[in-house]
């Protein structure tokens, strides 16, 4: 663990929240269920990954909290909002955006996390991580489609 790794995790968790004022209240309400769902799903995925030794986190923001929690509460949660806000309804754009983001995280991002002493991949390769992240992206989009369909159905019956 490098001396700045814990500080980096804290900054990485807080910095994305500074973008929240740029998300409209209506967009926040619309995409909140999907962002919460994806955060819970990611936490469950990380529990499985921990048990199967897919990756390791060496640094955490608090002693009793796993290192991936900073990712879930920061960039993953807010990225769900931003990607949906910018590309929802345009599946091709959505998939391209996610592919770029996930490849950047899986390759140079993971190399940086390893260098910084924050975490590393163990039994999963970078390509496999990118695949897992892309499956999460498909799940996020699909969940938002279901949320919208349910909301549309409720508004239909209120007429």
C-alpha positions, 0 to 999 in steps of 0.5 A, a space after each residue: 500500500 502506497 501512502 496516498 492510496 487511501 486518500 486517492 480512494 476517498 477522493 475518487 469516492 467524493 469527486 463524482 458527487 460534485 457532478 450531481 448538480 448537473 443532473 436534473 431532478 427529474 433525471 435523478 428520479 427517473 434513473 435512481 432505481 436503476 443506479 441503486 439496483 446496479 450498486 446492489 448488484 455490484 456489491 453482490 458481484 463483489 462478494 462473489 468475486 471475493 469468495 472466488 478470488 477474482 480480484 483483491 483490494 489492499 486498501 480501503 477507506 475504513 478498516 472494516 469496509 472493503 476497498 470496492 465500496 469506494 467504487 460502488 458509492 462513488 464512480 459506479 453509482 454516479 456513472 450509472 446516472 451519467 451514462 443513462 442520462 447521456 445515452 439512454 434511448 440510443 442503444 448503440 451510443 450507450 454500448 459504445 460509451 460503456 465499451 470505452 469506459 470499461 476498456 479504460 477501467 479494465 486495462 489502464 485503470 487496473 494497471 494504475 490500481 495495481 501500481 497504487 497498491 489499491 487492488 489487483 486482478 487475481 483469477 480474472 484477466 483484464 478482458 474478462 473484467 471488461 466482459 463482466 463490466 459490459 454485462 453489467 451495462 446490459 443489465 443496467 439498460 435492461 433494468 431501466 427499460 423495465 422501470 420505464 415500462 412499469 412507470 408507463 403502465 402506471 401512468 396509463 392506468 391513472 388516465 
